[in-house]
Amino acid sequence: MNQVEVKLEVPDFLVSTIDISKDKLEGYIRQTLAVELYREGKLSLGKAKELAGLANKWEMIQLLNSRGVSLDYSAEDAAADLETLDKILS
């Protein structure tokens, strides 16, 4: 997968304001960006999961829930997930 590297400088006070250690700041920013792009409808759940660096969709759903974002998950999405699960388990 091709990637674009972005350098972002943030003021020191940001780390204390959001109460996060500097070594976890990149992950926090990635997750925040993924949540906001999902909220805006610009990323699917799966793509948001990838951007956030999470292992699976269920972790992304938990992240969205923790940030107060409603899940855009239709009956068709559920049917497709069940079909995939059935193929995996067969």
N, C-alpha and C positions, 0 to 999 in steps of 0.2 A: 504494500500500500504506500503510495506516495504521500509525503507529508511536507508541510510548510513549517519552518521553524520561526517562532515569534519570540522576540525578546521583550519582556515587560518589566519595567522598573516601577516599583511601588514604594511609597514612603514608609519608613520604619514604623510609624504609628499604626499602620494598617494591621501589622502582626498582633500588636497588643489590643487593638480595637476589636478584632474578630476572635481574639483569644485562641491563637493557633501558633504552633511552633514554626520556625522558618523552614524546617525540612519537610513540613506537611503543606506548606503554602501552595506549591504547584498543583498538588492533587485537589486541594480545596477549590482553587480557581478553575481547574478542569471540570470538576463536578458542578460548580456554580454555573459555568458556561453551558454545560450539557443540559442542566435543568431549565435554564432560561430559553435556550433554543428549542427544547421540547415544548415548553409552555407556549412559545410563539408559533408552534406548528412547523418549524423549520427543520426539525430532526424527528425521525421515527424513534420509537422506544429502543430498538436495537442499535441504531446509530448513536443515540444519546448514551447508551450503555458503553459503547466502544470509546466515545470521547471521554466519558467519566472514568474510564479505566476499571470498570467493574466486571466481575466474572460472569454474571448472567442477568437476564431480564428481571428476575425477582429482586436482585439487589438494587436495580434501577428503580423498580416500583417502590421499594422501601425508601430510597433516597427521595423520590418525588413526594411520597407521603410525608416524610419528615420536613420537607420544604413547603408543604401545603399546596401541592400541585395536583389537580385532578387528573386521573388516568384517562386518556383517550383510547379506550379499549372496547371495540365493538363485538357483537356476537360473531361476526365473521372472523375477527381476530382470534377469538376463543376457539372457534371451529378449526381454524388453521393450526393453532397450537396443539389442539387435541389430535389432529391428524398427524402432525410431526411426532408427537409423543408416541402415538400408536405405531408408527414406522420404526421408531427407535426401540420400542419394547418387543416388537414382533421378531 
